[in-house]
Amino acid sequence: MRSPVSRLWILTGSIGVGKTAICQRLVAEAQGRGWDVAGIFSPGVYQGGQKVAIDAVDVRSNERRRLAWRVTGENSAVIHTQEWRFDPETLCWGNTVFETAVPCDFLVVDEIGPLELERKQGWISALSAIASRAYRLGVVVLRPSLLALAVRWSPAHVLAIRHPDQPLTLADLLGGEPLGVR
């Protein structure tokens, strides 16, 4: 049985600092402990040292899909930011992942950005999953410029990530709560 009080952490930091890598480590640790882990992490795809795309990985099934490509030239994509054009089918798939993510022990949302918080596009179902608090531990990646909008998830803890090797474990996030399976 899940605790009625969940812990929500917002990981923030500059682009390329390692937020996704930390999410991947935490997911592996939780899965190794037998936790029910749900959500999506979004690793970059690199060519020649340059980030050219972003994938989305369902942490329950390990299914991986291409989420976004870097905008080059004129952008005719329906869903886009200045830098990225998003695949509508992958966004639809991801929203289905988030609709079925909770309840769980550990919810990972990498990342929520201007699409969701300013334009009401993107991982809209992730916003509902986060707000549900139907998880023992939640981790949401959010860029620093959007932190003021995180008040919607209060109470939440904010942790600034400085580098991908920053030591962070489930025990750190749970603050002494036993790590066993519930």
C-alpha positions as CSV (number, residue, x, y, z in Angstrom):
1,M,0.0,0.0,0.0
2,R,1.3,3.4,-1.0
3,S,2.0,6.1,1.6
4,P,-0.8,8.8,1.5
5,V,2.0,11.4,1.4
6,S,4.2,11.4,-1.7
7,R,7.5,13.2,-2.2
8,L,7.9,15.3,-5.2
9,W,11.2,16.6,-6.4
10,I,11.8,19.0,-9.2
11,L,15.3,18.6,-10.8
12,T,16.4,21.7,-12.6
13,G,19.6,22.9,-14.2
14,S,21.1,24.3,-17.3
15,I,20.9,22.5,-20.7
16,G,23.3,19.6,-20.9
17,V,24.1,19.4,-17.2
18,G,22.9,15.8,-16.8
19,K,19.3,15.9,-15.5
20,T,18.3,13.0,-17.8
21,A,21.4,11.0,-16.8
22,I,20.4,11.4,-13.1
23,C,16.8,10.3,-13.9
24,Q,18.2,7.2,-15.6
25,R,20.3,6.3,-12.6
26,L,17.4,6.8,-10.2
27,V,15.1,4.7,-12.4
28,A,17.7,1.9,-12.5
29,E,18.1,2.0,-8.7
30,A,14.3,1.9,-8.2
31,Q,13.9,-1.0,-10.6
32,G,16.7,-2.8,-8.9
33,R,14.8,-2.5,-5.7
34,G,11.6,-3.9,-7.3
35,W,9.7,-0.7,-7.3
36,D,6.9,0.0,-9.8
37,V,8.5,2.7,-11.9
38,A,6.5,4.7,-14.5
39,G,6.9,7.7,-16.8
40,I,9.2,8.9,-19.5
41,F,12.8,10.1,-19.6
42,S,14.0,11.9,-22.7
43,P,17.7,11.3,-23.6
44,G,19.4,13.4,-26.3
45,V,20.5,11.9,-29.6
46,Y,24.0,13.1,-30.6
47,Q,25.9,13.2,-33.9
48,G,29.4,14.5,-34.0
49,G,29.1,15.9,-30.4
50,Q,25.9,17.9,-31.3
51,K,22.5,17.2,-30.0
52,V,20.3,16.6,-33.1
53,A,17.2,14.9,-31.6
54,I,15.5,13.9,-28.5
55,D,14.0,10.4,-27.8
56,A,11.3,9.4,-25.3
57,V,11.7,6.2,-23.3
58,D,8.8,4.6,-21.4
59,V,10.5,3.5,-18.2
60,R,8.0,0.6,-17.7
61,S,8.4,-1.1,-21.1
62,N,11.7,0.5,-22.2
63,E,10.0,1.4,-25.5
64,R,11.9,4.2,-27.2
65,R,10.5,6.6,-29.8
66,R,11.9,9.7,-31.5
67,L,10.2,12.7,-29.8
68,A,11.8,15.7,-31.5
69,W,14.3,16.9,-34.1
70,R,16.3,20.1,-34.1
71,V,14.7,22.8,-36.2
72,T,16.8,23.4,-39.4
73,G,15.6,26.1,-41.9
74,E,11.9,26.8,-42.1
75,N,9.8,25.1,-39.5
76,S,6.5,23.8,-40.7
77,A,5.9,21.4,-37.7
78,V,2.5,21.8,-36.0
79,I,4.1,21.4,-32.5
80,H,7.4,23.1,-32.1
81,T,9.6,25.4,-30.1
82,Q,12.2,27.7,-31.5
83,E,14.7,24.9,-31.3
84,W,12.8,21.7,-31.7
85,R,10.0,20.2,-33.8
86,F,7.9,17.5,-32.1
87,D,6.4,14.3,-33.5
88,P,2.6,14.4,-32.8
89,E,2.4,10.6,-32.8
90,T,5.1,10.3,-30.1
91,L,3.4,13.0,-28.0
92,C,0.1,11.1,-28.3
93,W,1.9,7.8,-27.3
94,G,3.6,9.6,-24.4
95,N,0.4,11.0,-23.1
96,T,-1.0,7.4,-23.1
97,V,2.0,6.4,-21.1
98,F,1.3,9.1,-18.5
99,E,-2.4,8.3,-18.4
100,T,-1.6,4.8,-17.2
101,A,1.5,5.7,-15.1
102,V,-0.2,6.2,-11.8
103,P,-0.5,4.7,-9.3
104,C,3.1,3.7,-9.0
105,D,6.0,3.8,-6.6
106,F,8.2,6.2,-8.6
107,L,7.0,8.6,-11.3
108,V,9.6,10.2,-13.7
109,V,8.7,13.1,-15.9
110,D,11.6,14.2,-18.0
111,E,10.8,17.0,-18.9
112,I,8.0,19.5,-18.5
113,G,8.7,22.7,-20.5
114,P,7.0,25.6,-22.3
115,L,4.9,23.3,-24.4
116,E,3.1,22.0,-21.4
117,L,3.1,25.0,-19.0
118,E,2.7,27.9,-21.5
119,R,1.1,26.4,-24.6
120,K,-1.0,23.5,-23.2
121,Q,0.7,21.1,-25.6
122,G,3.2,18.2,-25.2
123,W,2.9,15.9,-22.2
124,I,-0.4,17.2,-20.9
125,S,-1.3,13.9,-19.3
126,A,2.0,14.2,-17.3
127,L,0.6,17.3,-15.5
128,S,-2.4,15.2,-14.3
129,A,-0.2,12.3,-13.2
130,I,2.1,14.7,-11.2
131,A,-0.9,16.4,-9.6
132,S,-2.5,13.1,-8.6
133,R,0.2,12.4,-6.0
134,A,-0.6,8.7,-6.6
135,Y,3.1,7.8,-6.3
136,R,5.6,7.3,-3.4
137,L,8.2,9.4,-5.1
138,G,8.0,11.7,-8.1
139,V,10.8,13.4,-10.1
140,V,10.0,16.1,-12.6
141,V,12.7,17.8,-14.8
142,L,11.9,21.5,-15.2
143,R,14.1,24.2,-16.7
144,P,15.1,27.0,-14.3
145,S,13.2,29.7,-16.3
146,L,9.9,27.8,-15.5
147,L,10.5,27.2,-11.8
148,A,8.0,30.0,-10.8
149,L,5.2,27.9,-12.5
150,A,6.0,24.9,-10.3
151,V,4.0,26.4,-7.5
152,R,1.1,24.3,-8.9
153,W,2.8,21.2,-7.4
154,S,3.4,22.6,-4.0
155,P,4.7,21.2,-1.8
156,A,7.7,20.1,-3.8
157,H,11.4,20.1,-3.3
158,V,13.7,21.7,-5.8
159,L,17.2,20.4,-6.5
160,A,19.6,22.2,-8.9
161,I,21.7,19.7,-10.9
162,R,25.3,20.9,-11.5
163,H,26.8,17.9,-13.3
164,P,25.8,14.3,-14.4
165,D,27.9,12.7,-11.7
166,Q,26.3,14.6,-8.9
167,P,25.6,12.0,-6.2
168,L,21.9,11.5,-5.8
169,T,20.1,8.3,-4.6
170,L,16.6,7.3,-3.7
171,A,17.6,7.5,-0.1
172,D,18.5,11.2,-0.6
173,L,15.1,11.9,-2.1
174,L,13.1,10.0,0.5
175,G,14.9,11.6,3.5
176,G,15.2,8.5,5.6
177,E,12.1,6.7,4.6
178,P,12.7,2.9,4.3
179,L,13.6,1.9,0.7
180,G,11.9,-1.4,0.6
181,V,9.0,-2.3,-1.7
182,R,5.6,-1.4,-0.3
